[in-house]
Amino acid sequence: MGHKKNRRMKRTAWILSVIVVIVLILGVSFHLITTIIPPDPGSKVDTATIVQNPQPDFYFSGNNWMKKSNSGLWEMYLEGKPFERGVINGKLSKFLIVGQEQAFVDQIKTMVPSDFYLRFLKYFIYWFNRHLDEYIPEEYKLEIYGISLSASSQFDFIGSKYQRMLNYHSAHDIGHALQDLSLVGCTSFGVWGDRSKDHELIIGRNFDFYMGEEFAENKIICFEKPDKGYGFMMVTWGGMIGTMSGMNEAGLTVTINAAKSDIPYAARTPISIVTREILQYASTLNEAYAIARKKQTFVSESILVGSGKENMAGIIEKSPYRLALVLPTKDYMACTNHFQSSAFASDPRNIRDKVENASLYRYKRLIQDISLKSPMDYNDVAVILRDKKGLNNVDPGYGNEKAINQLIAHHSIIFKPSQLKVWVSTSPWQLGKYVCYDLYEIFHKFAGLKRKMEITDSAMAIPADSFLGSFGYTQFLRFKEMRDIIKRQLRKDDPAPLSGSFIDAFRNSNPGYYEVYSLLGDYYFQHGQWEEAGSAYQEALTKIVPRWNEKVNIIKKMTDCRNKNKKK
């Protein structure tokens, strides 16, 4: 008997040993497969460069500098070779890189509160991005590597500094793949000819990539003079070298708008790296198209390209399998989040996206605004970018994805390519004033600053939106606070029931917005108040619901309420 027991114990120990060895082998193999080795900078670069801080919020080293303007925007000037630019970028903006990474991690934890799923997400992304570096030009890998030397060790549990910085460049694309989470919903347009007051091209865009308010707090207006290609400006954040919105000294602009994508199986070139290369090396639509055609991407994207040389704009529509160049037939181009070319006309995802989501509705509103405001100048463009109404001026509620201004914008920007002028919005969203930069002056007058000074053209600033001082704005802020309270209730983080006065105040905080009633329906449903829940859901359906799946979900819950109410 004892002999048999010993044999069972030995067999169990052997099986456990085999399992441990297999797990170790798999773990080591996973690590080896997914680890990305940093590029070799080649010649030795002084990574111990001293950054001087002679005044509050002003830093410089050589001709490179970073400062905080009176507008609240951070401004940075960089020049030199790729690795050198990266190293000094990291040193100048180190505290912003740390803060940006913290904001990003905090937002991910909010979206994915489970530790188990967070660990799964981490390993999924590392597997998904295991070949990412093979699709990024060496120049940009060197720049990212230089920046990563200043990244914080406190996030090493996520991965190595270089690999984290590299992976963050695909976050925008992964957000597109998960578009149903409403991370993205941008709007851009360009007008010229008779629709422009001076007949010259002018472009406006809202970048509505939302990763929380903290993520958008410390935007950087980066002016970069690389050793190769054109000097350019772009709106970015700590650690990011890809381009979401930018203009180069040849008068070429790029902005990106997400389109509906299939779930990708592996990473390719992040779209922000594609647009960065276009910005640095193209001066015409055809040159931009030629660069885009050579790149493999893993999500679908519309790239609105403005060409000051040609005085017009076009759209490069790019999916993992197809590419199209949309040239204008009129004196304007409008772009939201669906494809417009014949190449994608029969694409099932694009057809379904136009029917089921907010893009086509917002596109139609944009065309209405362009027609009403033409001919326009930069002030008129700002009015369109701040438009919170729906089609025919109906009220969709503040924050609705069907509005051009969804009150979530990371940044809003206006370009005047022929004059090399660019206006960038200040907080909050696109409601603060737009400050004006002259790209020619930046590169010829403000390179090599050694003292803090303002570099914007104050006479060309666009005043803050009057909505900022309104009761509606105050109510919208109240709505956001109260929405967070209700969401905590629904997660059962806060067990205290909501008072009747709170519920009434929440209804009145944003009465035109469907989410007010949808959330109240969820609250009542959770507390078994089927009749009240059903009424709230019914009220939600009388409002403008931006996505078809949200509408279907509300209808389903309303039906559940009716069935439960009958059983009482």
Rosetta blueprint (number, residue, H / E / L):
1 M L
2 G H
3 H H
4 K H
5 K H
6 N H
7 R H
8 R H
9 M H
10 K H
11 R H
12 T H
13 A H
14 W H
15 I H
16 L H
17 S H
18 V H
19 I H
20 V H
21 V H
22 I H
23 V H
24 L H
25 I H
26 L H
27 G H
28 V H
29 S H
30 F H
31 H H
32 L H
33 I H
34 T H
35 T L
36 I L
37 I L
38 P L
39 P L
40 D L
41 P L
42 G L
43 S L
44 K L
45 V L
46 D L
47 T L
48 A L
49 T L
50 I L
51 V L
52 Q E
53 N E
54 P E
55 Q E
56 P L
57 D L
58 F E
59 Y E
60 F E
61 S E
62 G L
63 N L
64 N E
65 W E
66 M E
67 K E
68 K E
69 S L
70 N L
71 S L
72 G L
73 L L
74 W E
75 E E
76 M E
77 Y E
78 L E
79 E E
80 G E
81 K L
82 P H
83 F H
84 E H
85 R H
86 G H
87 V H
88 I H
89 N H
90 G H
91 K H
92 L H
93 S L
94 K H
95 F H
96 L H
97 I H
98 V H
99 G H
100 Q H
101 E H
102 Q H
103 A H
104 F H
105 V H
106 D H
107 Q H
108 I H
109 K H
110 T H
111 M H
112 V L
113 P L
114 S L
115 D H
116 F H
117 Y H
118 L H
119 R H
120 F H
121 L H
122 K H
123 Y H
124 F H
125 I H
126 Y H
127 W H
128 F H
129 N L
130 R L
131 H L
132 L H
133 D H
134 E H
135 Y H
136 I L
137 P L
138 E H
139 E H
140 Y H
141 K H
142 L H
143 E H
144 I H
145 Y H
146 G H
147 I H
148 S H
149 L L
150 S L
151 A L
152 S L
153 S H
154 Q H
155 F H
156 D L
157 F L
158 I L
159 G L
160 S L
161 K H
162 Y H
163 Q H
164 R H
165 M H
166 L H
167 N H
168 Y H
169 H L
170 S L
171 A H
172 H H
173 D H
174 I H
175 G H
176 H H
177 A H
178 L L
179 Q H
180 D H
181 L H
182 S L
183 L L
184 V L
185 G L
186 C L
187 T E
188 S E
189 F E
190 G E
191 V E
192 W L
193 G H
194 D H
195 R H
196 S E
197 K L
198 D L
199 H L
200 E L
201 L L
202 I E
203 I E
204 G E
205 R E
206 N E
207 F E
208 D L
209 F L
210 Y L
211 M L
212 G L
213 E L
214 E H
215 F H
216 A H
217 E L
218 N L
219 K L
220 I E
221 I E
222 C E
223 F E
224 E E
225 K E
226 P E
227 D L
228 K L
229 G L
230 Y L
231 G L
232 F E
233 M E
234 M E
235 V E
236 T E
237 W L
238 G L
239 G L
240 M L
241 I L
242 G L
243 T L
244 M L
245 S E
246 G E
247 M E
248 N E
249 E L
250 A L
251 G L
252 L E
253 T E
254 V E
255 T E
256 I E
257 N E
258 A E
259 A L
260 K L
261 S L
262 D L
263 I L
264 P L
265 Y L
266 A L
267 A L
268 R L
269 T L
270 P L
271 I H
272 S H
273 I H
274 V H
275 T H
276 R H
277 E H
278 I H
279 L H
280 Q H
281 Y H
282 A L
283 S L
284 T L
285 L H
286 N H
287 E H
288 A H
289 Y H
290 A H
291 I H
292 A H
293 R H
294 K L
295 K L
296 Q L
297 T L
298 F L
299 V L
300 S L
301 E E
302 S E
303 I E
304 L E
305 V E
306 G E
307 S E
308 G L
309 K L
310 E L
311 N L
312 M E
313 A E
314 G E
315 I E
316 I E
317 E E
318 K E
319 S L
320 P L
321 Y L
322 R L
323 L E
324 A E
325 L E
326 V E
327 L L
328 P L
329 T L
330 K L
331 D L
332 Y E
333 M E
334 A E
335 C E
336 T L
337 N L
338 H L
339 F L
340 Q L
341 S L
342 S H
343 A H
344 F H
345 A L
346 S L
347 D L
348 P H
349 R H
350 N H
351 I H
352 R H
353 D H
354 K H
355 V H
356 E H
357 N L
358 A L
359 S H
360 L H
361 Y H
362 R H
363 Y H
364 K H
365 R H
366 L H
367 I H
368 Q H
369 D H
370 I H
371 S H
372 L H
373 K H
374 S L
375 P L
376 M E
377 D L
378 Y H
379 N H
380 D H
381 V H
382 A H
383 V H
384 I H
385 L H
386 R L
387 D L
388 K L
389 K L
390 G L
391 L H
392 N H
393 N H
394 V L
395 D L
396 P L
397 G L
398 Y L
399 G L
400 N L
401 E L
402 K L
403 A L
404 I L
405 N L
406 Q L
407 L L
408 I L
409 A L
410 H L
411 H E
412 S E
413 I E
414 I E
415 F E
416 K E
417 P H
418 S H
419 Q H
420 L L
421 K E
422 V E
423 W E
424 V E
425 S E
426 T L
427 S L
428 P L
429 W L
430 Q L
431 L L
432 G L
433 K L
434 Y E
435 V E
436 C E
437 Y E
438 D E
439 L H
440 Y H
441 E H
442 I H
443 F H
444 H H
445 K H
446 F L
447 A L
448 G L
449 L L
450 K L
451 R L
452 K L
453 M L
454 E L
455 I L
456 T L
457 D L
458 S H
459 A H
460 M H
461 A L
462 I E
463 P L
464 A L
465 D L
466 S H
467 F H
468 L H
469 G H
470 S L
471 F H
472 G H
473 Y H
474 T H
475 Q H
476 F H
477 L H
478 R H
479 F H
480 K H
481 E H
482 M H
483 R H
484 D H
485 I H
486 I H
487 K H
488 R H
489 Q H
490 L H
491 R L
492 K L
493 D L
494 D L
495 P L
496 A L
497 P L
498 L L
499 S L
500 G H
501 S H
502 F H
503 I H
504 D H
505 A H
506 F H
507 R H
508 N H
509 S H
510 N L
511 P L
512 G L
513 Y L
514 Y H
515 E H
516 V H
517 Y H
518 S H
519 L H
520 L H
521 G H
522 D H
523 Y H
524 Y H
525 F H
526 Q H
527 H L
528 G L
529 Q L
530 W H
531 E H
532 E H
533 A H
534 G H
535 S H
536 A H
537 Y H
538 Q H
539 E H
540 A H
541 L L
542 T L
543 K L
544 I L
545 V L
546 P L
547 R L
548 W H
549 N H
550 E H
551 K H
552 V H
553 N H
554 I H
555 I H
556 K H
557 K H
558 M H
559 T H
560 D H
561 C H
562 R H
563 N H
564 K H
565 N H
566 K H
567 K L
568 K L
